[in-house]
């Protein structure tokens, strides 16, 4: 069997098609006794541990581009998943394979059109039936014109994208044939070349950090209201930033799990429970929850984002010892469901942080969630107590009479709205955090 494996090509072995790696080009590196597991030889015969970020350094990847093919050289790996379940997303720094020499793809200056650009390649393995991320991003950029032009600074910038399907003789195709569509979910390789942006932990100050959070929130609201797209994966990894003229601009990144709002009713309930666990809305950890996802679920994720930034870190990128919410990154759904449910129903919640600006943010947003879930629970409680869907009255809600069916689940009875969250985010520790939308520029007044 081992001898037969040597006759298989990359695709048949399950390796990414069109990827040329040193080990595949030089069979001698597979010779008996050669250390290839994390060890590479240096010039003087010494061995050193290769960091995981360098394992693809020097590999080549070729993809369809403008009616032809283009090859990039892979460099440092910036992101790769920790688990084996998911889309297997990899983000790696890349450059054109021309290496500054004569290039087939020339810009206006006659040189490589990517020269001088800091670029990354993103590769993921989503379900074949899921709407491609690049399609959503391009549609959003097409809407970000005129009075909406400000949004472009807060979206990923694509140079190109491509899809690679596994061939008829691939492992993926054989699994599909053996297991059938109901058991095996067909996947494809989706890739894109994008402008490099940076993780939020690399900002230079606390105020830059909160500006990035607020920028991502503003972009998310616009994406929902104008773009008619629900992001569904707010997390520390997906709230990033770029610098323009020395100023930070928060970027809402990674639309792999995004869904068009008009398609939510047609989405199977099995597809509703998605996101990054520490930042998911607490209801989504409930095994009995079947959706649909609402704007408020993403907004609740922003709450967990500031909770973790403010309590797990003493300053940007510096995690505290015994961080109070570190376990959220390793615990399962049941633990997170209970922890977040208690958090959202605690009327005397006090954040475990000495960062005063974050303390105010966290307390105010938690208060909005608390009031919203209290209103929802009261509706359910009265309905159950009366054993009927009779009208009930709720203090602080515009509707004089509400039933469970009539209750506004999207905003938790208008307690957890974008406007109320914005009122919190536009100030931090007594200072103005910039509101980007020109239509709301009055929020930038110091008064």
Backbone torsions as a table, in degrees:
resi	resn	phi	psi	omega
1	UNK	NA	-41.5	-179.7
2	UNK	-63.2	-39.9	179.1
3	UNK	-63.5	-37.7	-179.8
4	UNK	-68.1	-33.0	178.5
5	UNK	-60.0	-32.7	-179.9
6	UNK	-65.9	-15.8	-179.3
7	UNK	-92.1	-7.6	-177.7
8	UNK	-82.2	147.4	175.1
9	UNK	-84.0	179.1	-175.8
10	UNK	-58.7	-44.1	-177.1
11	UNK	-64.8	-41.0	-179.9
12	UNK	-68.0	-27.3	177.5
13	UNK	-80.3	-9.3	-178.7
14	UNK	89.2	11.1	178.4
15	UNK	-84.4	149.0	-177.7
16	UNK	-54.6	122.6	176.6
17	UNK	-59.4	145.7	176.0
18	UNK	73.5	7.4	175.1
19	UNK	-95.3	123.9	176.3
20	UNK	-107.4	111.4	-179.0
21	UNK	-109.9	150.2	-178.8
22	UNK	-53.7	-40.5	-178.5
23	UNK	-64.3	-31.1	-179.6
24	UNK	-79.5	-28.0	-179.6
25	UNK	-83.9	-21.8	-175.2
26	UNK	-126.3	88.9	-178.0
27	UNK	-59.3	-22.3	-179.3
28	UNK	-61.3	-25.3	179.7
29	UNK	-69.0	-12.4	178.5
30	UNK	-97.2	5.6	-177.8
31	UNK	-62.5	151.7	-178.9
32	UNK	-58.0	131.0	177.6
33	UNK	95.0	-15.6	178.9
34	UNK	-77.7	130.2	-178.4
35	UNK	-86.1	112.5	-179.0
36	UNK	-117.1	-9.7	-178.7
37	UNK	-82.8	88.1	177.5
38	UNK	79.4	3.9	-179.7
39	UNK	-121.6	129.2	174.3
40	UNK	-128.3	148.4	-177.7
41	UNK	-83.1	141.3	171.7
42	UNK	-95.0	175.9	-173.1
43	UNK	-58.8	-37.9	-175.4
44	UNK	-89.9	17.1	176.5
45	UNK	84.4	-3.1	177.9
46	UNK	-79.0	157.5	179.0
47	UNK	-112.1	147.6	178.3
48	UNK	-139.9	152.6	175.4
49	UNK	-72.4	129.0	176.0
50	UNK	-91.5	120.7	177.0
51	UNK	-59.4	151.3	-179.8
52	UNK	-59.0	-25.7	-179.8
53	UNK	-70.3	-13.3	-176.2
54	UNK	-108.8	1.5	-171.2
55	UNK	-64.5	-24.3	-180.0
56	UNK	-101.4	3.3	-176.9
57	UNK	-58.2	123.7	179.3
58	UNK	92.5	-10.6	176.5
59	UNK	-68.5	156.4	179.1
60	UNK	-114.9	144.5	175.4
61	UNK	-135.2	130.6	-177.3
62	UNK	-115.0	137.4	-177.8
63	UNK	-145.4	162.3	178.1
64	UNK	-68.2	137.4	-175.7
65	UNK	-155.0	117.1	174.5
66	UNK	48.5	49.3	177.2
67	UNK	80.0	0.7	177.9
68	UNK	-135.7	-149.2	176.9
69	UNK	-128.9	146.1	177.5
70	UNK	-131.5	144.4	-178.2
71	UNK	-118.7	136.5	176.0
72	UNK	-119.4	153.8	174.5
73	UNK	-97.7	127.7	-179.9
74	UNK	-84.3	142.0	180.0
75	UNK	-124.5	-120.1	-173.7
76	UNK	-76.9	133.0	173.8
77	UNK	-78.2	122.0	-178.5
78	UNK	-94.3	-29.0	-178.8
79	UNK	-153.4	138.2	169.2
80	UNK	-150.5	152.3	-173.6
81	UNK	-74.1	155.6	177.0
82	UNK	-89.6	-27.3	-176.3
83	UNK	-100.6	170.7	179.4
84	UNK	-97.1	-9.6	178.8
85	UNK	-102.8	134.7	179.5
86	UNK	134.3	-157.7	-175.2
87	UNK	-92.2	-4.0	177.4
88	UNK	60.4	36.7	-174.8
89	UNK	-65.0	133.1	174.9
90	UNK	-125.6	134.5	174.9
91	UNK	-122.4	125.0	-174.9
92	UNK	-138.5	141.5	175.2
93	UNK	-66.4	140.7	-179.7
94	UNK	-139.3	163.0	171.4
95	UNK	-146.2	158.4	180.0
96	UNK	-62.5	142.6	-177.5
97	UNK	-69.7	-8.8	179.4
98	UNK	-67.3	-19.5	177.2
99	UNK	54.9	36.0	177.1
100	UNK	84.3	-1.7	178.7
101	UNK	-91.4	-164.5	179.9
102	UNK	-57.0	128.2	-175.5
103	UNK	-121.4	140.9	177.9
104	UNK	-67.4	-28.7	-175.0
105	UNK	-105.4	96.3	-172.7
106	UNK	-103.0	144.7	173.6
107	UNK	-90.4	-167.8	-177.9
108	UNK	-64.3	-25.9	-179.5
109	UNK	-87.0	5.5	178.9
110	UNK	81.5	-0.5	178.9
111	UNK	-106.3	174.8	179.7
112	UNK	-49.8	130.1	-176.1
113	UNK	-70.4	-10.4	177.0
114	UNK	-103.9	4.9	-177.7
115	UNK	-61.9	133.0	177.8
116	UNK	83.2	-0.9	-179.7
117	UNK	-96.8	139.4	172.3
118	UNK	-90.0	112.8	-171.3
119	UNK	-122.7	155.5	171.9
120	UNK	-131.6	155.3	170.9
121	UNK	-112.8	130.3	176.5
122	UNK	-108.0	126.8	177.7
123	UNK	-122.3	131.1	175.5
124	UNK	-143.0	168.0	-174.7
125	UNK	-126.6	67.1	-178.0
126	UNK	-79.4	169.6	174.0
127	UNK	-61.7	140.8	-176.1
128	UNK	-60.8	-29.9	-177.3
129	UNK	-84.6	-6.1	-179.1
130	UNK	-78.9	141.0	-179.8
131	UNK	-60.0	131.2	-177.6
132	UNK	-63.0	140.7	179.1
133	UNK	-58.5	-42.6	-176.1
134	UNK	-63.3	-32.0	178.3
135	UNK	-65.7	-42.9	178.5
136	UNK	-64.7	-45.9	-177.8
137	UNK	-62.9	-42.3	179.8
138	UNK	-65.3	-40.5	178.3
139	UNK	-62.5	-38.9	179.2
140	UNK	-67.1	-42.0	178.0
141	UNK	-63.6	-35.3	178.7
142	UNK	-65.3	-28.2	177.8
143	UNK	-83.9	-20.1	-175.1
144	UNK	-84.0	65.9	179.6
145	UNK	-129.8	165.4	178.8
146	UNK	55.2	-122.4	-175.8
147	UNK	-70.6	-10.4	177.5
148	UNK	-101.7	7.2	-173.8
149	UNK	-61.6	-25.8	-178.8
150	UNK	-58.2	-25.1	-174.4
151	UNK	-69.1	-27.5	-176.6
152	UNK	-56.9	-31.7	178.9
153	UNK	-69.6	-9.6	-173.8
154	UNK	-118.8	12.7	176.7
155	UNK	-116.6	153.8	173.5
156	UNK	-60.9	148.6	179.1
157	UNK	-113.2	115.6	-176.8
158	UNK	-94.5	138.4	170.7
159	UNK	-96.2	-36.4	177.0
160	UNK	-165.5	168.3	178.3
161	UNK	-149.2	162.8	-178.0
162	UNK	-157.2	157.7	176.1
163	UNK	-126.6	132.9	177.9
164	UNK	-119.4	121.1	177.3
165	UNK	-97.2	144.7	178.8
166	UNK	-74.6	141.2	-174.7
167	UNK	-73.8	175.2	-177.0
168	UNK	-62.9	-25.1	-176.5
169	UNK	-103.8	12.3	-179.2
170	UNK	-78.6	162.3	176.2
171	UNK	-60.3	-40.3	-178.1
172	UNK	-61.2	-42.9	-179.0
173	UNK	-68.5	-36.4	179.4
174	UNK	-69.2	-37.4	175.6
175	UNK	-62.6	-40.4	178.8
176	UNK	-62.6	-42.3	180.0
177	UNK	-66.0	-39.8	-176.6
178	UNK	-75.0	-41.1	-171.8
179	UNK	-96.5	-24.4	-178.8
180	UNK	85.7	163.2	-175.3
181	UNK	-66.4	-29.4	-176.3
182	UNK	-71.1	-28.4	-178.4
183	UNK	-99.7	-43.2	-175.5
184	UNK	-103.1	123.8	179.2
185	UNK	-91.7	113.7	-178.5
186	UNK	-64.1	136.3	179.6
187	UNK	-123.8	158.9	177.3
188	UNK	-131.1	168.0	173.5
189	UNK	-95.5	122.2	174.0
190	UNK	-113.6	132.2	-178.9
191	UNK	-134.9	158.2	176.9
192	UNK	-154.6	150.2	171.1
193	UNK	-103.2	124.2	-173.8
194	UNK	-131.1	159.3	170.3
195	UNK	-64.7	136.8	180.0
196	UNK	-69.8	130.8	172.2
197	UNK	-123.3	175.3	-166.8
198	UNK	-125.7	147.7	179.7
199	UNK	-68.8	151.6	-174.5
200	UNK	-61.9	-25.4	-178.9
201	UNK	-70.6	-7.9	-179.0
202	UNK	-98.2	6.7	175.7
203	UNK	-66.5	163.2	-172.9
204	UNK	-96.7	-8.6	-178.7
205	UNK	-155.9	164.1	178.0
206	UNK	-62.7	-38.8	-177.5
207	UNK	-69.1	-35.3	173.4
208	UNK	-62.3	-38.8	-179.2
209	UNK	-60.4	-47.3	-178.0
210	UNK	-71.9	-29.2	175.3
211	UNK	-64.6	-39.9	178.2
212	UNK	-62.6	-43.5	178.5
213	UNK	-61.5	-48.2	-178.4
214	UNK	-64.9	-39.6	177.3
215	UNK	-59.6	-46.0	-179.6
216	UNK	-63.5	-37.9	177.3
217	UNK	-63.8	-44.8	179.4
218	UNK	-62.3	-42.9	178.4
219	UNK	-63.5	-42.8	-179.3
220	UNK	-60.5	-42.4	178.8
221	UNK	-62.3	-43.1	179.2
222	UNK	-65.0	-42.9	178.9
223	UNK	-58.7	-39.1	179.9
224	UNK	-72.6	-49.2	-172.4
225	UNK	-78.4	-43.0	-176.8
226	UNK	-95.8	-44.6	-179.3
227	UNK	-78.5	-15.8	-179.1
228	UNK	57.5	43.7	-179.8
229	UNK	-130.1	135.9	174.5
230	UNK	-105.0	123.2	-172.0
231	UNK	-68.2	-53.2	172.9
232	UNK	73.6	12.4	176.7
233	UNK	-151.2	56.0	177.1
234	UNK	-73.8	126.4	-179.2
235	UNK	-160.8	173.2	177.3
236	UNK	-62.6	-33.3	-179.3
237	UNK	-70.8	-24.9	-173.5
238	UNK	-105.2	-2.3	172.0
239	UNK	-104.4	104.0	-171.0
240	UNK	-125.6	-170.4	-179.8
241	UNK	-152.3	159.7	169.7
242	UNK	-128.5	163.7	175.6
243	UNK	-112.5	133.3	175.8
244	UNK	-128.7	115.4	-177.1
245	UNK	59.6	32.7	179.3
246	UNK	84.5	-7.5	-178.0
247	UNK	-100.2	140.6	179.4
248	UNK	-81.2	141.9	174.0
249	UNK	-130.4	117.6	178.7
250	UNK	-65.6	143.6	-178.1
251	UNK	-124.3	129.6	172.6
252	UNK	-86.5	109.0	-171.5
253	UNK	-108.2	163.7	171.3
254	UNK	66.6	93.2	178.2
255	UNK	-105.6	25.6	-179.5
256	UNK	-60.4	-36.2	-176.9
257	UNK	-100.7	4.8	-177.7
258	UNK	-65.8	151.0	-179.1
259	UNK	-134.5	139.7	173.7
260	UNK	-70.5	130.8	-175.0
261	UNK	-58.9	-36.5	-178.7
262	UNK	-69.5	-12.1	179.9
263	UNK	-100.9	-2.6	-174.5
264	UNK	-59.8	-38.7	-178.6
265	UNK	-67.2	-20.2	-179.5
266	UNK	-98.6	1.5	-179.1
267	UNK	-86.0	129.5	177.6
268	UNK	-56.6	143.7	-178.1
269	UNK	-60.8	-26.3	179.1
270	UNK	-65.6	-17.6	-178.6
271	UNK	-93.8	-3.1	-174.7
272	UNK	-76.6	-36.1	-173.9
273	UNK	-82.4	96.7	-175.1
274	UNK	-149.7	162.1	179.6
275	UNK	134.7	-168.4	177.6
276	UNK	-106.3	118.4	-164.9
277	UNK	-45.2	-52.1	-175.9
278	UNK	-59.5	-19.7	-173.1
279	UNK	-111.7	0.3	-178.9
280	UNK	-72.8	148.6	174.8
281	UNK	-60.4	145.9	-170.3
282	UNK	-63.1	-34.9	179.4
283	UNK	-59.5	-31.1	-175.8
284	UNK	-72.8	-10.9	174.8
285	UNK	-85.6	-12.1	-178.5
286	UNK	-75.6	124.6	-177.0
287	UNK	-61.7	-22.7	-178.8
288	UNK	-91.6	-1.7	-178.5
289	UNK	-79.1	127.7	-179.2
290	UNK	-121.7	18.2	176.8
291	UNK	83.7	-165.4	1.5
292	UNK	-79.8	159.7	175.3
293	UNK	-71.3	144.7	178.9
294	UNK	-121.0	168.9	173.9
295	UNK	-54.3	-39.8	-175.6
296	UNK	-64.8	-24.7	177.3
297	UNK	-67.3	-41.7	174.6
298	UNK	-66.4	-39.8	179.2
299	UNK	-63.5	-37.1	176.0
300	UNK	-63.7	-33.5	176.4
301	UNK	-63.0	-35.7	175.3
302	UNK	-63.1	-33.8	176.4
303	UNK	-62.7	-45.8	179.8
304	UNK	-67.7	-28.4	176.0
305	UNK	-63.3	-50.1	-179.0
306	UNK	-71.4	-28.8	177.0
307	UNK	-62.8	-45.5	-178.3
308	UNK	-73.2	-41.4	177.4
309	UNK	-61.8	-43.3	-174.6
310	UNK	-77.7	-30.0	-174.9
311	UNK	-103.3	-32.0	-178.7
312	UNK	-87.4	-12.0	-175.9
313	UNK	-127.9	137.4	176.6
314	UNK	-84.0	-23.0	175.3
315	UNK	-161.4	170.1	-177.5
316	UNK	-53.8	122.2	176.3
317	UNK	82.2	-3.9	-177.4
318	UNK	-110.3	96.4	-178.8
319	UNK	-75.2	138.9	-179.0
320	UNK	-80.0	156.7	175.2
321	UNK	-69.5	139.4	-178.3
322	UNK	56.7	47.5	179.1
323	UNK	-55.1	129.7	-171.8
324	UNK	-63.6	-25.7	-177.4
325	UNK	-115.6	22.2	178.5
326	UNK	-65.0	-35.0	-178.1
327	UNK	-63.8	-21.5	179.6
328	UNK	-62.2	-21.4	-177.8
329	UNK	-85.2	-7.9	-178.9
330	UNK	-124.8	-20.3	-178.0
331	UNK	-77.8	162.0	-179.3
332	UNK	-88.6	-175.3	-174.1
333	UNK	-62.5	-39.9	-175.7
334	UNK	-63.9	-44.4	178.3
335	UNK	-61.1	-44.9	-177.6
336	UNK	-68.7	-36.3	177.6
337	UNK	-59.9	-47.4	-178.9
338	UNK	-66.7	-44.4	-177.2
339	UNK	-63.0	-44.1	-177.5
340	UNK	-75.0	-32.4	177.7
341	UNK	-64.1	-43.4	176.6
342	UNK	-62.9	-41.9	-178.9
343	UNK	-61.0	-42.8	-176.7
344	UNK	-76.4	-15.5	-178.0
345	UNK	-110.1	10.3	-179.0
346	UNK	-90.3	108.2	-178.8
347	UNK	-76.2	-6.7	179.5
348	UNK	-124.6	33.5	-175.9
349	UNK	-65.0	134.9	177.2
350	UNK	-130.5	116.6	-176.3
351	UNK	-62.9	142.6	178.6
352	UNK	-87.6	70.9	-178.9
353	UNK	-151.2	149.5	174.4
354	UNK	-100.5	1.6	179.1
355	UNK	-84.1	104.0	-168.3
356	UNK	-62.6	-40.3	179.4
357	UNK	-62.3	-44.0	177.8
358	UNK	-67.3	-36.6	178.1
359	UNK	-56.4	-43.5	-179.8
360	UNK	-67.5	-45.7	178.3
361	UNK	-56.9	-52.6	-175.2
362	UNK	-61.6	-44.8	-179.3
363	UNK	-62.1	-43.4	-177.3
364	UNK	-68.3	-42.3	-179.9
365	UNK	-69.8	-39.7	177.7
366	UNK	-61.4	-36.1	178.8
367	UNK	-62.9	-39.0	177.1
368	UNK	-63.4	-44.8	178.6
369	UNK	-63.5	-43.8	-179.7
370	UNK	-57.7	-48.7	-179.6
371	UNK	-63.1	-38.7	-179.9
372	UNK	-65.1	-46.1	-179.6
373	UNK	-72.4	-30.4	173.7
374	UNK	-62.2	-42.9	178.8
375	UNK	-63.5	-43.8	179.5
376	UNK	-63.9	-44.0	-179.5
377	UNK	-64.5	-36.1	179.8
378	UNK	-66.1	-39.6	177.2
379	UNK	-60.8	-48.1	-179.9
380	UNK	-64.2	-42.0	-177.4
381	UNK	-62.6	-46.4	-178.6
382	UNK	-68.3	-35.8	179.2
383	UNK	-66.0	-41.6	178.8
384	UNK	-68.7	-40.1	-177.8
385	UNK	-64.0	-38.5	-179.8
386	UNK	-86.5	-8.2	-179.6
387	UNK	55.8	33.0	178.7
388	UNK	-161.0	161.9	177.8
389	UNK	-92.2	59.2	179.2
390	UNK	-85.3	154.3	-179.5
391	UNK	-58.9	141.9	174.3
392	UNK	-129.8	155.1	-179.2
393	UNK	-104.0	138.8	178.8
394	UNK	-126.9	124.5	178.3
395	UNK	-69.5	135.1	176.5
396	UNK	89.2	0.0	178.7
397	UNK	-109.8	138.7	-174.6
398	UNK	-62.7	-42.6	-178.8
399	UNK	-65.8	127.5	179.8
400	UNK	-70.9	-33.1	-178.5
401	UNK	-131.3	131.0	-177.3
402	UNK	-134.7	145.7	167.6
403	UNK	-115.2	171.9	177.3
404	UNK	-57.4	-41.2	-179.0
405	UNK	-67.3	-35.4	-176.2
406	UNK	-84.7	-14.3	-178.9
407	UNK	-61.7	138.7	-179.4
408	UNK	-80.2	93.0	-178.4
409	UNK	-70.7	-24.9	-177.5
410	UNK	-65.2	-36.6	-177.2
411	UNK	-118.2	11.3	-176.9
412	UNK	53.3	55.1	178.1
413	UNK	68.2	35.7	179.7
414	UNK	63.6	19.7	176.6
415	UNK	-89.1	-26.9	-173.9
416	UNK	-124.8	77.7	-176.5
417	UNK	-111.9	163.5	177.4
418	UNK	-61.6	-38.3	-179.6
419	UNK	-62.2	-42.2	-178.9
420	UNK	-70.6	-36.7	177.5
421	UNK	-67.8	-39.6	179.7
422	UNK	-62.1	-37.8	178.0
423	UNK	-58.5	-30.4	177.4
424	UNK	-79.7	-48.3	-172.4
425	UNK	-69.9	-22.5	-175.0
426	UNK	-77.9	-2.5	174.3
427	UNK	-134.1	142.5	176.9
428	UNK	-144.0	119.1	179.7
429	UNK	53.7	39.3	177.6
430	UNK	82.2	0.5	-178.4
431	UNK	-110.5	155.6	179.7
432	UNK	-78.1	128.2	169.2
433	UNK	-99.2	130.2	-166.7
434	UNK	-65.4	127.7	170.0
435	UNK	-91.1	125.0	-171.0
436	UNK	-85.4	-31.9	-176.5
437	UNK	-67.2	117.9	180.0
438	UNK	-56.5	-28.0	-179.7
439	UNK	-69.2	-14.7	-179.7
440	UNK	-119.7	24.9	-175.4
441	UNK	-62.6	-18.3	177.8
442	UNK	-62.1	-21.4	179.1
443	UNK	-70.2	-14.4	179.7
444	UNK	-86.2	-1.7	176.6
445	UNK	-66.3	142.0	-176.7
446	UNK	-69.8	-24.5	-176.2
447	UNK	-67.4	NA	NA
